[in-house]
Amino acid sequence: MAASSRVALRRRPPSPARLVALTLNHAALIAMSIIFLIPLYWLISSSVKTDAQIHAWPPVWFPSPMTMENYQKGLSFIPFPRMLGNTLTIALFSVLGTVCSCSMVAYSLSMIPWKGRDVLFYTLLGTMMLPGQVTMVPLFVLFARMGWVDSFAPLTVPHFFGGAFAIFLMRQFFLGIPKDLSEAARIDGCGPWGIYARIVMPLSKPVLATVALFGFLGAWNDYMGPLIYLANPERFTLSLGLAMFNSQYGSFPGQLMAVTTVMTVPILVLFFLTQRTFIQGMSRSGIKG
C-alpha cells in the first residue's frame, strides 16, 4: 500500500505554479541556446553562400542558391589530407599520454598513502596559476637543445609526463570510488598495480572520457604550439593551415568559412557522441557549472 502511494505521488501532475516555472526555465534555456548557436549557423550557412550573398546587406540568413564551390576550392588551396593526418597524429598521442600518465599520478595521489602526498598535490595545483607565456621561452630552449624543434616530439612527449588539471580532475573522481573495493582486492592478494588496472580504471570510464575529450580538443585546436615548434610545411597542422589560408586567401571569405566548417565538424560530432559520458565525468569529479 505504501509503495502504491509513493507511485501515485510521483505520477501526480505538477502544480500550475510549478508548471509555469518549468516553462519559463525551458524558454530561457532555449533562447540562450539559440543565441549561442547563431555564430555556428552563420559559419555553416556562409560556407555555402556566394561572395555576393556574404557581403550583402541586410544579411542573407538563408542562402539561395546554395553552392559547394567554396568547399572544392578551399580544400584544394591547402594540403588538407596531410594536415589532417598530422593533426590526428599529434592529437592521438597527446590523448594517450595524458590518459596514461595522469591516471597513474592521480591514483597515487588519491588511493596510495605516502608521506608528502598532499604537499605535492597542492604544489601541483599551484602550477596551474602559471600562464603558458612564462614557460614558453624556457621550454623552447630546452627542446631546441634536445634537437626536437621541427618535429612532433615537443607537442606530444610532454603529455606523457602529466598535466595539473587532468590530474586534479581524475583525483577528485578516484576519491569517490568506494575504498571497500580496493581493500577487498588487497585482501585477495591484489597489489597496487592490480587495483589500478582491475578496479580503478574500469570504474573510471566517465572521467577517462572527459580527460581524453579535453586532451583531443586541446591538441586539435592548438595553434601556438605548432607555430613555435614546426617549420617544415610538411608537418603543419590544420590550425596552421587555416591561419595560412586566412593570410593568403583572406579575400575569399566563403572558402575560408568552408575550411573552418570542415575543421569544426569533427569536434561537434565528437562532443555529441561523448556528451553523456562527459557530463557524468564532470559531475562526479566535483566540478559543476
Legacy VTK file of the C-alpha trace (Angstrom):
# vtk DataFile Version 3.0
C-alpha trace
ASCII
DATASET POLYDATA
POINTS 289 float
0.000 0.000 0.000
2.821 2.357 0.889
4.591 1.590 -2.389
1.457 2.311 -4.418
1.028 5.616 -2.570
4.582 6.635 -3.437
3.981 5.746 -7.109
0.792 7.821 -7.111
2.669 10.773 -5.617
5.337 10.522 -8.262
2.725 10.460 -11.024
0.831 13.451 -9.666
0.946 16.307 -12.219
2.859 19.423 -11.169
1.028 22.386 -9.728
0.238 25.341 -12.006
2.935 27.458 -10.385
5.492 24.677 -10.844
4.412 24.221 -14.457
4.810 27.940 -15.164
8.271 27.954 -13.572
9.376 24.956 -15.644
8.033 26.554 -18.815
9.875 29.819 -18.160
13.101 27.980 -17.346
12.931 25.931 -20.543
12.053 29.005 -22.595
15.062 30.876 -21.176
17.380 27.925 -21.886
16.087 27.601 -25.438
16.541 31.343 -26.042
20.115 31.248 -24.728
20.850 28.171 -26.841
19.649 29.970 -29.966
21.879 32.944 -29.165
24.932 30.688 -28.812
24.066 28.748 -31.973
23.766 31.834 -34.201
27.570 32.123 -34.841
27.730 28.413 -35.711
24.786 28.725 -38.062
26.338 31.789 -39.690
29.604 29.891 -40.196
27.923 26.906 -41.850
25.486 28.951 -43.921
28.257 31.280 -45.135
30.243 28.279 -46.338
27.526 27.553 -48.926
26.922 31.171 -49.964
28.310 33.050 -52.895
30.574 36.032 -52.212
27.761 38.401 -53.182
25.460 36.859 -50.562
28.152 37.030 -47.862
28.733 40.757 -48.448
25.041 41.598 -48.948
23.231 43.995 -46.630
20.871 43.281 -44.969
22.450 39.897 -44.200
21.256 36.848 -46.111
20.286 34.293 -43.477
19.104 31.582 -45.832
21.465 31.129 -48.812
19.777 30.790 -52.171
21.164 29.330 -54.274
23.473 27.119 -52.202
26.879 26.312 -53.645
29.524 23.728 -52.723
32.176 25.508 -54.750
33.668 27.036 -51.598
34.486 23.565 -50.240
36.013 22.414 -53.515
38.261 25.451 -53.879
39.018 25.960 -50.190
40.181 22.391 -49.564
42.294 22.422 -52.710
44.269 25.529 -51.650
45.821 23.681 -48.686
47.045 20.054 -48.467
44.106 19.113 -46.306
44.666 15.294 -46.092
48.288 15.695 -44.980
47.455 18.374 -42.425
44.574 16.271 -41.148
46.918 13.314 -40.695
49.447 15.459 -38.821
46.751 16.859 -36.544
45.295 13.437 -35.785
48.747 12.025 -35.055
49.503 14.768 -32.546
46.026 14.574 -31.022
46.007 10.788 -30.577
49.470 10.663 -28.981
48.531 13.601 -26.758
45.383 11.838 -25.573
47.242 8.572 -24.994
49.982 10.272 -22.986
47.556 12.369 -20.934
45.269 9.474 -20.005
48.110 7.090 -19.085
50.307 9.477 -17.120
47.601 11.490 -15.374
45.631 8.424 -14.304
48.696 6.882 -12.629
49.610 10.121 -10.833
46.008 10.697 -9.743
45.760 7.111 -8.499
48.880 7.613 -6.382
47.630 10.935 -5.003
44.191 9.612 -4.104
44.417 5.936 -3.121
48.020 5.237 -2.029
49.041 6.832 1.302
52.623 8.122 1.377
54.456 10.918 3.119
54.286 14.310 1.451
51.420 13.353 -0.842
49.227 16.347 -0.014
52.145 18.785 -0.242
52.966 17.526 -3.729
49.310 17.744 -4.757
48.954 21.368 -3.645
52.247 22.216 -5.342
50.877 20.626 -8.494
47.752 22.767 -8.239
49.972 25.834 -7.842
51.477 25.228 -11.272
48.042 25.847 -12.781
48.393 29.518 -11.858
51.443 29.918 -14.115
50.454 31.240 -17.553
51.864 29.441 -20.557
53.782 32.549 -21.620
56.040 32.193 -18.568
57.363 28.774 -19.592
57.212 29.271 -23.355
60.789 30.501 -23.867
62.483 28.065 -21.407
60.663 25.136 -22.979
61.680 26.198 -26.466
65.332 26.490 -25.396
65.140 23.046 -23.770
63.570 21.371 -26.791
65.975 23.145 -29.148
68.970 21.796 -27.231
67.421 18.333 -27.362
67.034 18.642 -31.142
63.264 18.285 -31.046
62.371 21.510 -32.865
60.581 20.959 -36.188
59.219 17.619 -35.020
56.104 16.327 -33.288
58.042 15.490 -30.107
57.532 18.856 -28.287
53.797 18.604 -28.996
53.336 15.003 -27.809
56.073 13.871 -25.378
55.234 16.388 -22.574
51.760 14.862 -22.338
53.337 11.593 -21.152
54.518 13.418 -18.011
51.099 14.524 -16.796
49.082 17.723 -16.650
47.893 19.501 -13.499
44.252 19.953 -14.497
43.768 16.380 -15.736
45.444 15.007 -12.612
43.180 17.109 -10.416
40.088 16.007 -12.325
40.999 12.318 -12.072
42.000 12.551 -8.419
38.633 14.011 -7.493
36.905 11.194 -9.335
39.076 8.484 -7.777
38.279 9.793 -4.299
34.637 8.942 -4.977
35.374 5.273 -5.625
34.472 3.218 -2.502
37.590 2.206 -0.605
35.946 -1.114 0.263
36.591 -2.293 -3.288
40.322 -1.651 -3.128
40.560 -3.105 0.381
38.734 -6.257 -0.692
41.044 -6.600 -3.677
44.080 -6.098 -1.424
42.849 -8.830 0.920
42.542 -11.159 -2.070
46.219 -10.556 -2.831
45.924 -7.791 -5.453
48.779 -5.297 -5.451
48.674 -1.555 -6.243
49.091 -2.110 -9.982
46.394 -4.783 -9.963
43.963 -2.499 -8.128
44.757 0.277 -10.592
44.200 -1.915 -13.661
41.318 -4.117 -12.463
39.363 -1.891 -10.074
40.062 1.801 -10.609
40.357 2.056 -14.375
37.213 0.039 -15.281
35.179 2.213 -12.880
36.636 5.459 -14.213
35.373 5.440 -17.782
33.460 8.750 -17.411
36.469 10.737 -16.189
38.785 8.996 -18.657
36.463 10.029 -21.484
36.331 13.578 -20.115
40.118 13.895 -19.918
40.501 12.313 -23.349
37.989 14.760 -24.816
39.761 17.754 -23.265
43.100 16.457 -24.499
41.823 15.900 -28.018
40.217 19.339 -28.182
43.383 20.989 -26.902
45.582 19.258 -29.471
43.096 19.723 -32.327
42.715 23.459 -31.749
46.308 24.142 -30.688
47.818 26.916 -32.760
50.621 28.348 -30.648
52.457 25.056 -30.145
52.701 24.088 -33.841
53.507 27.697 -34.719
56.516 27.697 -32.367
57.930 24.228 -32.987
57.023 23.345 -36.591
58.907 24.918 -39.508
58.524 22.354 -42.298
55.196 22.795 -44.156
55.061 19.006 -44.493
54.395 18.820 -40.729
51.865 21.646 -40.476
48.585 21.002 -38.654
45.095 22.136 -39.575
45.281 25.165 -37.279
48.413 26.382 -39.071
46.842 25.580 -42.427
43.783 27.616 -41.553
45.923 30.575 -40.485
47.983 30.244 -43.669
44.812 30.179 -45.757
43.495 33.263 -43.985
46.691 35.202 -44.642
46.923 34.193 -48.308
43.272 33.962 -49.318
41.545 36.253 -46.834
39.705 37.950 -49.676
37.703 34.746 -50.230
35.523 34.589 -47.111
33.296 31.809 -48.442
36.240 29.457 -48.905
37.625 30.449 -45.508
34.252 29.624 -43.930
34.208 26.275 -45.711
37.644 25.270 -44.435
36.711 26.415 -40.922
33.494 24.393 -41.057
35.359 21.246 -42.053
37.697 21.762 -39.106
34.792 22.363 -36.704
32.524 19.458 -37.670
34.661 16.658 -36.114
34.679 18.500 -32.792
30.891 18.799 -32.779
30.438 15.150 -33.715
32.870 14.008 -31.027
31.170 16.111 -28.372
27.676 14.839 -29.168
28.896 11.227 -29.191
30.525 11.601 -25.775
28.121 14.116 -24.252
26.541 11.805 -21.672
29.869 10.359 -20.519
31.440 13.815 -20.480
28.719 15.296 -18.257
28.830 12.291 -15.946
32.591 12.558 -15.572
32.463 16.287 -14.827
29.642 15.976 -12.271
31.243 13.071 -10.425
34.596 14.865 -10.289
33.158 17.673 -8.176
33.284 20.313 -10.920
29.835 21.645 -11.693
28.793 24.604 -13.753
LINES 1 290
289 0 1 2 3 4 5 6 7 8 9 10 11 12 13 14 15 16 17 18 19 20 21 22 23 24 25 26 27 28 29 30 31 32 33 34 35 36 37 38 39 40 41 42 43 44 45 46 47 48 49 50 51 52 53 54 55 56 57 58 59 60 61 62 63 64 65 66 67 68 69 70 71 72 73 74 75 76 77 78 79 80 81 82 83 84 85 86 87 88 89 90 91 92 93 94 95 96 97 98 99 100 101 102 103 104 105 106 107 108 109 110 111 112 113 114 115 116 117 118 119 120 121 122 123 124 125 126 127 128 129 130 131 132 133 134 135 136 137 138 139 140 141 142 143 144 145 146 147 148 149 150 151 152 153 154 155 156 157 158 159 160 161 162 163 164 165 166 167 168 169 170 171 172 173 174 175 176 177 178 179 180 181 182 183 184 185 186 187 188 189 190 191 192 193 194 195 196 197 198 199 200 201 202 203 204 205 206 207 208 209 210 211 212 213 214 215 216 217 218 219 220 221 222 223 224 225 226 227 228 229 230 231 232 233 234 235 236 237 238 239 240 241 242 243 244 245 246 247 248 249 250 251 252 253 254 255 256 257 258 259 260 261 262 263 264 265 266 267 268 269 270 271 272 273 274 275 276 277 278 279 280 281 282 283 284 285 286 287 288
